[in-house]
Amino acid sequence: MTTPIETVIAPQRHIFLSPHYDDIALSAGGVAALLSANGRTPEIALIFGDHPDPNVPLTQFASDMHRDWGMSAEQVIAGRRHEESVASLTLGSCDRYLPFRDAIYRGDQYTSDPELFGTPKQGDAGVPAQIRAALPISDNDRGHLRVYAPLAVGHHVDHQLAFQTGLDMANDGWEVWFYEDLPYSLKPENAARRHPELTAHGLAPAVVIDVTSAWPKKIDAIMAYPSQLPTIFEQYVGVGSTREAIDEAMSTYARSVGDGTRAEEYWTLNG
C-alpha cells in the first residue's frame, strides 16, 4: 500500500542528505519531484562536494577516477556542480553545499575500492557530528522538518557517514526517512548484506511512495550527470548508459518495490 501524498508533503521543510552530487536524483528523485510539484522546496544538503585541498597532492586513485569521469582535477568540482544545478532545476530542488571533501580527497585514507567500500577510517570518526552541525537547521525546525538520509546500501564510506548522521538525528527525536541507495540496491547481494545491519539499528521499511507521475523528471535528473552515467550504468550495473537502458533498469527496480507500480521505499527507526 502506498503512502498518501498528504503524508509525504506534511512537513514544511524537507532536507535530503546527499553524500555525492548524483545521489538524490538516483535514489530519491521521485519524492523530491513530488514535493516540488506539491508546493514544497526540497533542499539537497550536498555533503562531500567541496574542492580538494590544493596543498594536498591527489592520490593515484583519485586521478584515475578523474580520468574515468573525463574531467581534469581543475574541472571536476565545477563540472559536477554544473551537473547538479541542471538536476536540481529539473527536480525543483535547491542545493546547500556543506564544507566536506569526498573520501578520495581526504588525504591517503582511501586509495582503493576495498577501502572506499569498507569501514570508515578513524580519522573520520567525528564527521557525522560535524555534518549535523553544518546543516542549516535549528531546534525551531523540530516538528516542521523531515530529514532524508541514505541507508548506506553498498557500504561506500561517505554514505556510511551520512547514514550515521541520519541515525543519530533519528535517535535524537528528529523525523528521518532513510532512502535506498541506488544504484547499489539494484544488486541484491548489497541489500542482503546491509539489511541485517539496518535491522540491528532498529530500522525497518515503513513508507512506499508512488512516484509514477514524477518518473520522467527523475530520469531527466539522472541524465543530467553525463560524467557519471558510464561508470554507474555501464561499468557497475551493466545495462548501458542510454536513457532507454537507464529507464528500464530503474523502472524494473521501482516496480519491484511498488508491487507493479513505480515507487520509492523509505525506512524509519522502528518502522
C-alpha positions in Angstrom: 0.0 0.0 0.0 1.5 3.3 -1.0 1.6 6.3 1.3 -0.8 9.2 0.7 0.7 12.3 -0.8 -0.6 14.3 2.2 1.7 12.4 4.5 4.6 12.8 2.1 4.4 16.6 2.0 3.2 17.2 5.6 6.4 18.9 7.0 7.1 22.4 5.9 10.8 21.7 5.2 12.5 18.7 3.6 16.3 18.2 3.7 18.0 15.4 1.7 21.4 14.3 2.9 23.3 13.7 -0.3 26.7 12.1 0.1 27.6 13.0 -3.5 26.3 15.0 -6.4 24.0 12.4 -8.0 22.7 10.5 -5.1 19.3 12.2 -4.7 18.4 12.1 -8.3 19.2 8.4 -8.4 17.8 7.4 -5.0 15.1 9.9 -4.1 14.4 11.9 -7.2 10.8 10.8 -7.4 9.9 12.1 -4.0 11.9 15.3 -4.5 10.0 16.0 -7.7 6.7 15.2 -6.0 7.5 17.6 -3.1 8.2 20.3 -5.6 5.0 19.7 -7.6 3.1 20.0 -4.3 4.4 23.3 -3.1 7.4 22.2 -1.1 11.1 23.1 -1.9 13.3 20.0 -1.4 16.7 21.1 0.0 19.6 19.0 -1.0 22.5 19.1 1.5 25.4 18.2 -0.7 27.8 16.8 1.9 31.1 15.6 0.3 31.3 18.1 -2.6 33.9 20.6 -1.6 37.0 21.3 -3.6 40.2 19.2 -3.0 42.8 20.8 -0.8 45.2 22.4 -3.3 48.0 21.8 -0.8 47.4 18.0 -0.7 48.6 16.1 -3.8 45.9 13.9 -5.4 46.4 10.2 -4.9 46.7 7.9 -8.0 43.3 6.5 -7.0 41.7 10.0 -7.3 43.5 10.8 -10.5 42.2 7.5 -12.0 38.6 8.5 -11.1 39.0 11.8 -12.8 40.2 10.1 -15.9 37.1 7.8 -15.8 34.9 10.9 -15.5 36.6 12.6 -18.4 37.5 15.6 -16.3 40.7 17.1 -15.1 41.4 17.9 -11.5 40.7 21.5 -12.2 37.4 20.8 -13.9 35.9 18.1 -11.7 34.1 20.1 -9.0 32.9 22.9 -11.3 31.8 20.2 -13.8 29.9 18.2 -11.2 28.3 21.3 -9.7 27.1 22.3 -13.1 25.5 18.8 -13.5 24.0 19.2 -10.0 22.5 22.6 -10.9 20.8 21.1 -14.0 19.4 18.2 -12.0 18.1 20.5 -9.2 16.4 22.7 -11.8 14.7 19.6 -13.2 13.6 18.4 -9.7 12.6 21.8 -8.4 15.1 21.5 -5.5 17.7 23.8 -4.1 21.3 22.9 -3.2 23.0 23.5 0.1 26.8 22.9 -0.2 28.4 21.7 3.0 32.2 22.1 3.6 33.3 18.4 3.4 35.5 16.7 0.8 34.9 13.4 -1.0 36.7 10.4 0.6 39.1 10.3 -2.4 40.3 13.8 -1.5 40.7 13.2 2.3 44.5 12.5 2.1 45.6 8.9 1.7 42.9 7.4 3.9 41.0 5.8 0.9 43.2 4.7 -2.0 41.4 1.6 -3.3 37.9 0.3 -3.8 38.1 -2.1 -0.8 39.0 0.9 1.4 36.3 3.1 -0.2 33.7 0.4 0.4 35.0 -0.7 3.7 34.9 0.6 7.3 35.3 4.4 7.7 38.8 5.2 8.9 39.4 6.5 12.4 40.2 10.0 11.0 36.5 10.3 10.0 35.0 9.3 13.4 33.9 12.9 14.1 32.4 13.6 10.7 28.8 12.7 11.4 28.6 15.2 14.3 30.3 17.8 12.1 27.8 17.2 9.3 24.9 17.6 11.7 26.4 20.9 13.0 26.8 22.2 9.4 23.1 21.6 8.4 21.1 24.8 8.0 18.6 23.9 10.8 17.9 24.7 14.4 15.8 23.3 17.2 12.9 25.6 16.0 12.7 23.2 13.0 11.6 20.3 15.1 8.2 19.2 14.2 8.3 21.1 10.9 11.3 19.3 9.2 11.9 15.9 7.7 15.4 14.7 7.0 16.2 12.1 4.3 19.3 10.1 4.8 20.9 7.1 2.9 20.7 3.6 4.2 24.3 3.1 3.0 23.5 0.0 0.9 26.7 -0.7 -0.9 28.8 0.4 2.1 30.5 3.4 0.5 32.3 5.2 3.4 30.7 8.6 2.6 27.3 7.0 2.5 28.0 5.3 5.9 29.0 8.7 7.4 25.8 10.3 6.1 23.8 7.3 7.3 25.2 7.7 10.8 24.3 11.4 10.8 20.7 10.5 10.0 20.6 7.7 12.6 22.0 10.0 15.3 19.3 12.6 14.4 16.5 9.9 14.4 17.7 8.7 17.8 17.6 12.3 19.0 13.9 12.6 18.0 14.1 14.2 14.5 11.9 12.8 11.8 14.2 10.9 9.4 13.3 8.8 6.4 16.1 6.7 5.1 16.3 6.1 1.3 17.6 3.2 -0.6 21.0 3.9 -2.2 20.8 3.5 -6.0 22.4 2.0 -8.0 23.8 -0.1 -5.1 20.4 -1.5 -4.3 20.0 -2.7 -7.8 22.3 -5.6 -6.9 20.5 -8.0 -4.5 23.7 -9.0 -2.8 24.3 -5.5 -1.5 20.8 -5.4 0.1 21.3 -8.9 1.5 24.5 -7.8 3.3 23.2 -4.4 4.5 19.6 -5.2 5.6 20.5 -7.2 8.7 22.8 -4.4 9.8 19.9 -1.9 9.4 17.6 -4.2 11.4 20.1 -4.3 14.2 19.9 -0.5 14.3 16.1 -0.6 14.8 15.3 0.4 11.2 12.6 -1.2 9.0 10.8 -0.4 5.8 7.9 2.0 6.5 6.9 4.1 3.5 6.3 3.2 -0.1 5.6 6.2 -2.3 4.1 6.0 -5.8 6.4 8.2 -8.0 4.8 7.4 -11.3 3.8 11.0 -12.0 7.3 12.2 -11.2 9.1 9.5 -13.1 10.0 11.4 -16.2 11.6 14.2 -14.1 13.5 11.6 -12.1 15.0 10.1 -15.3 15.6 13.6 -16.6 17.6 14.5 -13.4 19.6 11.3 -13.6 20.5 12.1 -17.2 21.9 15.5 -16.0 25.0 13.7 -14.8 26.7 12.6 -18.1 30.1 12.3 -16.5 28.8 9.6 -14.2 26.5 7.6 -16.3 29.1 5.3 -18.0 30.6 4.5 -14.6 27.3 3.9 -12.9 25.2 2.1 -15.5 27.7 0.6 -17.9 30.5 -0.5 -15.5 28.6 -1.0 -12.3 25.1 -2.0 -13.3 26.0 -3.4 -16.7 23.0 -2.2 -18.7 24.3 0.7 -20.8 24.0 4.4 -20.3 21.4 5.4 -22.8 18.2 6.9 -21.5 16.2 3.8 -22.5 18.6 1.4 -20.8 18.7 3.5 -17.6 14.9 4.0 -17.6 14.4 0.2 -17.9 16.8 -0.7 -15.2 15.4 1.9 -12.8 11.8 1.1 -13.7 12.3 -2.6 -13.1 13.6 -2.0 -9.6 11.0 0.7 -8.8 8.1 -1.7 -9.9 9.6 -4.4 -7.6 9.4 -2.0 -4.7 5.9 -0.8 -5.6 4.3 -4.2 -6.4 4.0 -3.3 -10.1 3.8 0.5 -9.6 7.0 2.7 -9.9 7.7 3.5 -6.3 10.5 4.6 -3.9 10.8 2.9 -0.5 11.9 4.6 2.7 12.9 3.2 6.1 12.3 4.7 9.5 13.5 4.0 13.1 11.4 1.2 14.5 9.5 1.1 11.2 
